[in-house]
Amino acid sequence: MIHSHAARDREPVRIALTGANGGYGRTLLAQLRHTPELIPEVLVEPGTEGMRRTLAELGLDAPAVLADGSALDWSGIDVLVEATGQVAVGTAYAEAALDHGVHVVMVSKEVDTVAGVALAAKARAAGLSYLPGDGDQPANLLRLVDWVSATGLEIVAIGKSGEYDLVFDPATGTVTQAGVSVEAPELAGLLDLGPDPRTTLDRRAALVGGLKRSAAADLCEMTVVAMRTGAVPDVEGLHYPVARIAELADVYAAREDGGILGRDGVVDVFSALRLPGEASFAGGVFAVVRTGDPVTWELLRGKGHVVSRDGKYACFYWPYHAMGVETPLTIHAAVAGTAAPVPSPTTLLAARAATSLGPGTSFQVTGHHHEINGVAPVMVPPSPGVAPYYLLGGTRLRRAVAAGELVCLDDLEGVDPGLAAVHSSRREPGA
């Protein structure tokens, strides 16, 4: 049964979707079959034949399909959903939309970390919306933070789980993540935090060291959140504790209370550990708060809420991010002019050299998680001259960068001049 909703009563909203045949684009198009007031007017996708096959599979009437946006008639569009994941292309599409009076729903988090501050300012000046898309973790986490903040609870840490759970099978002694398995029979004795949680977390991490748990996409998403909340990373590469859902309130506690945090107001990512058959965190989002009245929280503990063993902390979480299935929420919010957190340059996703890099080293953004060989993504306070991580794509070094150094704009040649200008237009804190 599909319930009616007040949103169905609005005038039709015409959508342009870029990166339309990616995984995100398909999930949004599939959902738009059930939201008749949201009309996919134009789809931009270089692989036009593949796009048409997807439309046929979904049984959608054929909207206009363009190989690129150069011929896009913006006069027939109300909202752009930008999902290319490509910084230069995505920024250009967003700027063009705003220039033509079109709201922007930004799914490409890579774009947001480089150009989000400037694009949001441009949208505000034009009386338009610029919003991160619901269905990806940044927007979902911002919604959770808004809910928690409205209740008056004190936030200690916010974040998400990594994209893929660590599934430990006691019968085989193996841990599997996204189809890759490692032997870790000792985990059977570490399924409880025990009296020394930090030691337990360290031992767990060592046992799954053969799995790739950190991803540039995670830090990118948390940078988007940090820019809109003022939250900060506790460590520049994030903690990534291997933790079970029921442990989050103990793990994300202050160090003096046995947790891992050196400060309040932290943004982080954890690796969700579970047994076969247990519910997944599904790349969802969480907020850890300080509790108040102990009677209240013992009552909530009895109802199954995640409360720390000492009763000082509790965790609220949404164990999902449903990609384009949720994005209609943002499209409606954009047209309605719903207030949203404004991004500011409080945190920069930067690139730290993983090894010594010589002159002429080239950088390409590759793979499912859009990573760059030779450098590690780090979340740092903005500093004049430091290059945003995703500005490195397609550039090369003009001089050597030692291992451990941040890559700076002056180190690079071949930087897209439009992106450099957009990035430089953001004001650093205190500037």
Summary of the structure (lengths in Angstrom):
residues: 431
radius of gyration: 22.2
end to end distance: 54.0
largest distance: 63.4
contacts: 1474
relative contact order: 0.13
helix: 35%
strand: 24%
